[in-house]
Structures are given as C-alpha cells and as structure tokens.
Amino acid sequence: MTRTVLVTGGSSGIGRAVAARFAADHCEVVLTGRHTDSVERTARELGVRGVVCDATDPARTAALAGQLAAVDVLVNAAGGLPAAAPDGAPPLESLLAEWSSSLSSNLLSAVLTTAAVRDRLTDGGTVISIGSIGAERRGGSYGAAKAALGAWSTSLSAELAPVGVTSNVISPGYVTGTDFFRGGMTGARHAALVQETHNLRPGTPEDIAETAFFLASSGARHITGQTLHVNGGAFTTR
C-alpha cells in the first residue's frame, strides 16, 4: 500500500533529501515550504506534490491538513537559525525577536503541524522531528528550541503510542550540502567540526534521510520517545 508522507521544510537541505528518499520508495510525498518558487521547483524535480505553507501559521497549517485524507509519515524538518533583528532595535527587543524566531521556526512549527494532522495519522505511522546537536552544546536560542523539541516529542510519544504511532527526534551534527550557515561556514570551522567526529567526515542530508526512512519502517516499531544522534561521534551518549 502506498504511504502518504508529509515533509515540512522540504524544499531544500535535509527536508529535500528526506522527501527524495521517500519518493524513491514510491510514496506519495507532500513537501512544504514558505517560498513558492523553491517549493514548485523542488516538487517538480522530485516528482512529488508541493504546497506553499508556513508551518508557523496556524491558519495555513490547518488548510494544509484539510488537503490530506491520511498521513502515514510526518517529518517536521522546517526550522533553522533565527532571523536577524531589525537594525537599531533596543537590546531587549532584539533578544526577544531572536528567541521568538528560534522557538517559532524550530519548535512551534512542529507542534502546530503535528496537531493539525494528528487525527489523520494512521495506525503504524510515525512522527519524526529534526533536532540538532546544538541542543547539547552552546546552541543559544536555536539550541534551546531544539532541546524543547526533544522534550515535546517525548511527551507526544506517550500520547500517540496507544493509537500505534511512534514519535522520535533525529539530532544531526554538522551537515554539509545545506544553506543552514547562510554562507558563514569557513574552511577553518569546517575542519574543526569534522575533527570532532570519530569517522572524520561531515554528515550529509542523505545520512539524515536514511535515518528517517528507517524510523518509518516496520523494523523501527519499538523505537519511540527517543532522540537519535546522527553525528559521526561528535556527541556521544552512554
């Protein structure tokens, strides 16, 4: 049976790789993003359905859910670094804007989307949210939002388990091939981040996509309420 997969933030980076992986398995993939041109281009290139939707907007998220009869896999990949505060803003207003942006894009986007499609999640389905190694180390407002994402996902797991749905977070380390750093990655920083890993290589969007594909497989039905760290050993758990 063909699965329906919804990927927020699916027009670039990790979200795009996730959408491509499920599309390769002949799933019915719906990807979302905020910008019409990138959503339409990516959907066309991958042969999937694209919907322009800001996952932090309750009305647009509800409208998106109304277009879906059922959701087998939800991947909350929308997020990123906070937007820059307006020039000349007072310090506390700048601080508030930064934290509001981080929480909105990295936490509330997942909360709202999941709530919107919750009654459409199928028995045997899964919710996957993309976290970050920043939740474990010097992540500022972004890391705090990703840490909150993990706490929320654990609570969600307990709520969804009785209806046969799992909920997990994938926490990537340094991943190349995305626009996450907005052009701010230097050669020295790249080398330092790679040196932190055990396998001496950066992650790729495909690494994260394959982990998401596994979590949505029949072999992962007893994995729920977890944060899976995919970082080449840059951050380890015991």
Buried (B, 14 or more C-beta within 10 A) or exposed (E): EEBBBBBBBBBBBBBBBBBBBBBEEEBBBBBBBBEEEBBBBBBEEBEBBBBBBBBBBEEBBBEBBEEBEEBBBBBBBBBBBBEEBEEEEEEEEBEEBBBBBBBBBBBBBBBBBBBBBBEBBBEBBBBBBBBBBBBBEEBEBBBBBBBBBBEBBBEBBEEBEEEEBBBBBBBBBBBBBBEBBEEEBEEEEBEEBBEBBEEEEBBBBBBBBBBBBEBBEEEBEEBBBBBBBBBBEBBEEE
